[in-house]
């Protein structure tokens, strides 16, 4: 079993200024899965993990795009198909995983899409961003040796978990509200997962990260031409690069941090800057809602906590 990388004590790390990839510990001997790693933040994170010695699996829906991305990456990289909007694909990926896995980065996601459904009938954003990763993580949990990092968003602060209508069957669909709900669900998933891990006596860690405002394809594929155009302009004027947006994920994936830690950019309004531990909304640390959301997620996916 591969151990956690040696790194500086957490107190020193959290006080550090300007953490960058040059501060990452050597990742040799570690196996890492990054979902949605063929572009954007996922690609940037996977590239640095591979550059630092990790054996990285790009878990992607489009294998051709994944192979193109992998061809330009350093180190040991492989591509495997994973469609988070299809639970049969999630199960197939988990069942095919051989041996142990040190780090799982739940990065893939869709944002503010028109009303849609996953293969299993879930609202597309909730089903992809939360339920797909919920199922994947639990199916791989017994093989994990270190941690899972779930990528959320600043948008979680505007989210509300409607436990009576998680899939927007009765409410009028609002793309941004649905996105915010899915990102809040990501943080509640981490909150409850860490509680369950500790209750089971497991040393595994559940952490979260957000990229701030990073220029990726995500902002220009919302289904709204007006918003896509505005995002394209803002990406050039305000956003940090995908490489900088990946730093919070890399920090959470490689440094000595306690479970439930949430990492984001340390600059103005957490939009950009070097990574640091950040706060979350009160709704993202609600024990009762986290537990009820977990129960609902188990019922919807048919996947339970395995430890």
N, C-alpha and C positions, 0 to 999 in steps of 0.2 A: 504494500500500500504506500503510495507516495505521500510524503508529509507536506505540511504547509511550508511555503517558502520562508526562509529566514529574512527578517526585516527589522527595522528599528522599532523600539517600543512605541505603542500607540500614542502615548502622551507627546513624544517628540514629533511624530508624524503629524498629529493634529495641529501642532503649533508651527509647523513648517510653512514657509512662504514660497509660493511658486512651484508646487509639486508638478513634475513633468515625467515623461516616459523615461528619462534618464535616471529617475529615482526608483524605478521598478526593480525589484529583486529578480534574479535569474529564475526562470520558470522551467528550466530543463527537468525532464522526467514527469511533467504534469500533463494531464489530458484535459482539454477544455472543449466544450461545445458552445458555440455562439449561434443563436437563431437569427435569421434575417441578416446573414453576414455577407451577402453579395454586393451590398452598397451601403453608403452612409455611415452612420455611427457603428453599426455592426461590423462592417468591413474594416473600418479604422481600428476598432478594438481588437479584432481578430488578427490583423496585420501586426500590431505591436506585441501581442501575446506570442505569436509565432516568432517574431524577431528576437524575443527574449527567451526562446528555447522551448516553449510549450508545443505539444502536439495538438493542433487545432482542427476541429471539425466544423465546417461551414454547413449549418443545417438550413437548407433553403428550399423554397417551393419550386423554383426554376433551376434545375441542375445545370443547364447550359450556361446561364448567367453565373452560377456559382463556380463552374469550371473556368470561365473567363476571369473571374475575380481571383481565383486561386492561382492562376497562371502567373500573375504578377506579384505574388506574395513570397516572402522569404520563408525558410524553414520547412517544417513538416506540416503539410496542410492536406486535408481530404475534404471531399464534398459528399454530403448525403441528403437525400430528399426528405423534406418535412413540410407538410402543409398544415399549419395550425388551425385552419378553418375546416379541417376534416379529421375527426377523431380516429378514424381508421388509419390515417397516415401517421398520426401521433403515436398510436399503439404500435404500428409497424416499426417506426423508428426506435422506440424504446425496446421492443422485443429483439431487434437486431443488434442492439448495443452489446458488445462483448467486453468483458473485464470491467475494471473500475473506471470511474470518472471523477476527476478532482473538482472541476468547476463547471457549473452550468450557468450560462448567461442568457436569460430570457429577454432578448432584445427586440425581436421582430414585432411589428405592429402596423396597423392602418390608422389613418387619422381623418376624422370629419368626412367620412365617405357618405354618398347617397344611401338611402335605406337599402339594406341588402341582408341576405341570410347566408349562414355557413351551410356546408353540406348536411349538417345535423339539425338545421333549422333554427339556430341561435342568431340573434341580432349580430351582424357582421363584426362590429367593433368589440362588443363584449365577448363574443365567441372567440375571436382571434386573439385579442390583446390579453384577455383574462382566462377564459375557460381553456383555450388551447394550451397555454403555459401552465395552468393549474394541473391539467391532466399530464402533460409531459413531465413536470417536476416530480409529481408523486409517483409516476411510473418509473422514473430513474432514481428515485431517492435512495433505494436500498443499495445502489451502486456508487453513490456519491461518497467521497472521502473528505471533502472540505466545505464547500459552500455553494449556494445558489444566489445569483444577483439578478434582480428583476428591475428592468428599466421602466420607470414611471415618467411623469411629466409635471411641470409647473401647473398644467391644466387640472391636476387632481384637486386643487383648491376650489374649483368651481363645480366639483362633482357631488352627486347625491346618489346613494344606493337605494333604489326602490325595490325592496325585497319582494314586493307583490307583483312587480312587472319588470324584472331584470332584462327581458328581451324585447321590451317596447311593443308588446302585443296589444296593449290597450291605450297607452299614451300616444299623443301625436308625436311622431318622430322628429327629433331635433338633433342634427348631426353633431354639433359641438357639445351638446349636453350628453349625448351618448358617448362621445370620446372621453369627456371628463369623468363620466361614471366608470368607464373601463380603466382609466388611469388611477382613480381612487381605489378601485378593486385591486389593482396591482399592489398598492401599499397595504391594504387590509390583508391581502394574501400573505405578504411577508410578515406582517404583525402576528397573524394567527399561526403561521408555519413555525416561527421561532418559538412560540409558546408550546406548540406540540412537540417540537424537537427537544426542548428542555424537559418537558414532562416525561418524554420517553427515555431521558438520560443520554441523548445523542449529542456528540460534539459538533455536529454539523451547524453551519451558520446560514441564516437567511438575511440578506441585505438588499437594499434598493439604491438606485441612482437615477438622476435625471440629467439631461445634457444641457439644460438652459435653452438658449435659442441658437441652434446650430443649422447651418445651411445644408440641407439634404433634399432628396427627391420627395420626402414625405409631405412637405408643405405645398408642393405643386401638383399633388395628386388627390385633392380633396373632393373633386366632383363639382366645384364651384369655379367657373372661369374667372370671375372677379377676384375671388380670394387667391386663386393661383397666381394671377398677375400681380396682385399686391405683395404676395409672399416672395415672388421672384425678385421684386424690387428691394424688399426688406432684407432678403438674403444677402444682397450685395452691400447694403448700407449699414446694417445693424448686426447681423448674425456672425457668430464665430464659425470657424471651419468645422467640418465633420471630425477632423483629427482632434481638435480642441474639445469638441462636444463629447468625444469618447473618453476623455480623461476621468470624469467621475466614475464611469463604469470600470475603467482599469484600476482606479484607486480602490473601489469597493471589492474588486476581484482579487487583488494581490496584497493589500496591506492588512496589518493586524488591527482588526476592528471588532467590536462586539456585535452580536446579532441585533437585528432591527435598525442598524445604522442606515441613515439615508444620506447619500452624498450628492452634492450638486456643485455648480460653479460658485466661487466665492466672491464674484464681482457684484456690481450694482444690480439689485433685484434678482440676483442669481441667473442673470441672462447669459453671462460669460465670465471667464476668469478661471484661475487655478482651482482645482477641486478642494472641497472641505466638507465637513459634516454640516448638514443643514436641517432645519426644522420641517415639520409637516403640519397639515391642518389638523384640527382637533378631530375631525371626522375620520382621519386616516389612522387614528390610534384609539378607536372606539372598540373596546373588548367585545361588547355584546353584538355589535353589528358584524365585526370580523368573524365571530363564531357562527353567526347565522348565515353569513355569506358563504363561509366554508361548507356548511351543511348543504346549502342550496347548490353549491358547485359540485359537491359529491353526487347529489341526486341527478343533476343535469348531465354530468359526464360519465357517471358510473364508475368513477375512479376515487379510491379512498386513500387516506394516509396509511402507509404500509409499515410503519415502525411501531 
